[in-house]
Amino acid sequence: MYPALLETGHRAIWSHPEHLRTNQLVLFLHDAGSTPETVAEHYFSLLPENTTGLALQAGFDATFGHSWFTTQDHQHESFPEVLSAAHRVFDALDDDEYGNTSYASVQAVGVGQGAALATTMLRVRPEAFSALVGINGYVIDNPMLAALDHPAGRDDATRVLWISDGQSDSPATVFSREWLAAHTRLTEDETTSAIAAFLAGVR
């Protein structure tokens, strides 16, 4: 792992040293109360060949790390806070942040609250990611975010691999599954063993 402090103040972990990074980026967003090191340690090993992993640190201090939002409620009421978190990551992905690299593709892997942020970014800027993986996460149920949603059933919707144990029928799980089925090209799985093939475009 290769830590870096970006000019914008973002703390990040790269999967490769600068001279080995490619223009196929996989962005990793950690869970609430966690760190970029943790998500990198668990998931960088799943990166397909010729891709580069980048794990960013969330903006809010937490007991054992950092969080993207101040609450883990899937019905997040603070639209400005959610939007600010999304744009924090978009700012870090600006081309000039990384030596004017022009990425051929950007995929995202979000864990827990990081998956909530990744799907939020997908709603704000649908073209941002060529594919997205959510691990034990949720989609935020917020009317202001819903107003940003593109029409359901689009043929060019983003590919999403959603990994969960499939046991919960909580309101958060039900809403997330319904939103994903309507607005993405959804594949579901129960284990992380599917991630590498999905990121490589095999699934």
N, C-alpha and C positions, 0 to 999 in steps of 0.2 A: 504494500500500500504506500501511496505517495501523497502526504498531506500538503496542502497549499493554503495560503491566505490570499484571497483575491483582492483586487484594488477596491472593490465595493464593500469589503469587510466580510464577505462570505467565507466561512471556513469550509474547506472541501477536502475530499480524499479521492485521488485518482487511482485507477487500477494499473497504470503504466507510467513510466517516466516520460517526460515530454517528447523525447525523440522517437518513442515507439507508439505514440497515440495516433489513432486513425480518425477518419471523418465519419465513422459510424458510431454514434454516441448512445450509450445506455445510461440514463439518469436514474439514480437511486434516491428514494425519499424515505427516511427512517420513520419509525413509529413515535408516538408521543412518549416523552420521557426517555428517549434513547439518543443515540449518537450516530454520526456518519461512519465511525469506525465499526460499530456493531453491525450495521447493515452491509458494510463492505466485507467484513469477516464472514458473514453468513452467505452472501450471494454473489460476490465477485467471481467465485469459482464457476458459476453457471454461465459466464459470458461466452458467447460464440466467438470463434476465431475471427480476427480482423475487426472486432469491436473494442471500444474503450469505455470503461465504467467511470462514472463520476458521482460520488455521493456528497450531497450538500447538507449543511447543518441548518436546522430550523432556527427561528428567530426568538422564541420565548424560552426563558430559563425554566427548567423543571428540576425536580428533586434529584433525578439520576441522569440528567442530560438536558435535552431541549425538546420543545413541542412546536408544531406549526400553528396551532390554535390554542385558545385558553380553555376550551371545553372539548370533550369527546362526544357530546350529544350530536346524533346525526341530524337533528333538527336545529342546526346552528342558527341562532337569531341574528348574529352580527355579520351582515353582508359585507360591510367595509373591512372587517378583520379578515374574513375569508378571501376577499378579493386582494387585499394587501399581501397575504401569504402567497397567493398565486403569482402576483406580479414580482414579488421578491425573487422567485425562482426564474421567471421570465427574464428579469434583469440580468441574472447570473448567466443566462444562456445567450445573451447578446454576443454577436460575433467578435466584437472588439475586446470582450472579456478574456478570450483565449487566443490572443495573437492573430486575430482576424481569420480564424478557422471557419470555413464554410462547411457545415455538416451536411452530408448527403442524406442522412436520416437521424432522427432522434427517437428513441424508444424510452419508456419509463417503467420503472419497477417501484411500486409503493407498498409499504408495509403498514397495516393498521391505519393510523391517522395519515400516514404518507399516501396511502391509496385514496383516501378522501380528498387530499390535496391534488393528486394526479387526475382524478376524475373531474375535479373542479376546474383545473387548467384545461382539460379537454372541452369543457363547456364554454370557457372564456375564449379559447382559441383552438377550434377543432382541428386545424391543420398543423398544430404544434407537434404532434406525435404520430409516427407511422404505426405504432403498436404500443399497448399498455398492459402491464401485469399488475393485478391487485392481490395482495396476500392478506387474508384475515382482515379485510378493510370494509369500508362502507361508502355510500354515496350520500352527500349532504342533501337533505330535504329542505330547501329554502325557496320561497316563491320568487325572490329576486334572481336567484340562479336559474330557476325554471324558465324565467323570461328570456334567458340567453340560449336555451336549448334550441338546436336545429330540429326541423321536422323529423318525426320518427320514421324508421324504415328506409333510410337512405342507403343506396347501393355502395356509396363511397365512405360509409361510416368506418371509424377506426376499429381495427382488430383489438379485442380485449380478452386476455386470459384471466379469469377470476377464480382464485383458489380459496376455498373455505371448507370446513368440515361437513357442510351441508346439513347440519343437525338443527340449527337455530331457525325458529319461525318468528323471531322478534320483529317489531315494526321496522327497525333499521335494515334487517336482512331482506324483508319482503320488499321494501321500497328500492333497495339497491338492485335486487334482481330484476324488478320490473323496469327500472330506469335503464339498466344495462341492456336488457333484452330489446328495448325500444330504440335505443340511441347508439348502440355499438354492434359490431359483429362479434357476438359473445361466444366464448368457449369456457366451460366450467371444468374444474378439476379439484381433487381433494388433497393433492400432494405437490410439493415444489419440484418433483422430478420432471414435470412437463415444461418447466420454464425454459431450459436451454434450447429445446427443439422449437418452441414457440418464438423465441427471440431470433432464431436462425431462419424463421419463415417456413419451417417444415409443417407447422400446424396452423 
